[in-house]
Amino acid sequence: MYQPLAKYVILAQIVLPPTDIGSFVIASVLLGIIGTLFLAYDLLRRENGPVRWFTLGLTCGLLRALVFTP
């Protein structure tokens, strides 16, 4: 019986299955949002603004994930 091959996306000569495209898009959007927040922080120069707390939480969360992940 004929089974069609799964469709793969080739991006910069890296073959990605369709399930990885969604996570790639989500990561790209999140990085764009973080970049926009840092640009706004740079332009507005608020010392105790939301970007400072976001950066602090993100840094602590990443460190915690790296330390406690087996």
One Martini backbone bead per residue (centre of mass of N, CA, C, O) as a GRO file, in nm:
protein
   70
    1MET     BB    1   0.099   0.035   0.020
    2TYR     BB    2   0.062   0.371  -0.014
    3GLN     BB    3   0.281   0.617   0.141
    4PRO     BB    4   0.317   0.923   0.216
    5LEU     BB    5   0.535   1.155   0.259
    6ALA     BB    6   0.661   1.364   0.459
    7LYS     BB    7   0.666   1.697   0.511
    8TYR     BB    8   0.938   1.913   0.455
    9VAL     BB    9   1.139   2.176   0.578
   10ILE     BB   10   1.371   2.399   0.425
   11LEU     BB   11   1.617   2.572   0.634
   12ALA     BB   12   1.922   2.641   0.574
   13GLN     BB   13   1.974   2.327   0.524
   14ILE     BB   14   1.739   2.244   0.728
   15VAL     BB   15   1.553   1.980   0.833
   16LEU     BB   16   1.201   2.018   0.902
   17PRO     BB   17   0.948   1.930   1.066
   18PRO     BB   18   0.626   2.039   1.108
   19THR     BB   19   0.639   2.048   1.429
   20ASP     BB   20   0.885   2.265   1.442
   21ILE     BB   21   0.760   2.525   1.321
   22GLY     BB   22   0.589   2.625   1.560
   23SER     BB   23   0.827   2.667   1.761
   24PHE     BB   24   0.981   2.866   1.578
   25VAL     BB   25   0.762   3.085   1.574
   26ILE     BB   26   0.735   3.133   1.878
   27ALA     BB   27   1.032   3.212   1.928
   28SER     BB   28   1.032   3.455   1.733
   29VAL     BB   29   0.812   3.620   1.873
   30LEU     BB   30   0.945   3.639   2.153
   31LEU     BB   31   1.204   3.782   2.054
   32GLY     BB   32   1.054   4.030   1.940
   33ILE     BB   33   0.929   4.124   2.208
   34ILE     BB   34   1.191   4.157   2.366
   35GLY     BB   35   1.320   4.361   2.172
   36THR     BB   36   1.099   4.577   2.205
   37LEU     BB   37   1.134   4.621   2.510
   38PHE     BB   38   1.432   4.710   2.498
   39LEU     BB   39   1.385   4.953   2.314
   40ALA     BB   40   1.189   5.100   2.502
   41TYR     BB   41   1.385   5.120   2.738
   42ASP     BB   42   1.603   5.282   2.587
   43LEU     BB   43   1.410   5.527   2.516
   44LEU     BB   44   1.282   5.582   2.819
   45ARG     BB   45   1.458   5.530   3.085
   46ARG     BB   46   1.345   5.322   3.294
   47GLU     BB   47   1.443   5.180   3.592
   48ASN     BB   48   1.136   5.061   3.707
   49GLY     BB   49   1.030   4.895   3.488
   50PRO     BB   50   0.901   4.615   3.327
   51VAL     BB   51   1.172   4.516   3.202
   52ARG     BB   52   1.327   4.462   3.462
   53TRP     BB   53   1.135   4.242   3.573
   54PHE     BB   54   1.143   4.060   3.327
   55THR     BB   55   1.449   4.010   3.327
   56LEU     BB   56   1.467   3.893   3.610
   57GLY     BB   57   1.269   3.657   3.566
   58LEU     BB   58   1.410   3.531   3.322
   59THR     BB   59   1.687   3.480   3.450
   60CYS     BB   60   1.591   3.310   3.690
   61GLY     BB   61   1.444   3.094   3.519
   62LEU     BB   62   1.688   2.998   3.353
   63LEU     BB   63   1.871   2.918   3.588
   64ARG     BB   64   1.675   2.718   3.716
   65ALA     BB   65   1.649   2.532   3.468
   66LEU     BB   66   1.956   2.461   3.449
   67VAL     BB   67   1.993   2.347   3.743
   68PHE     BB   68   1.715   2.151   3.772
   69THR     BB   69   1.794   2.006   3.517
   70PRO     BB   70   1.896   1.679   3.435
   0.00000   0.00000   0.00000
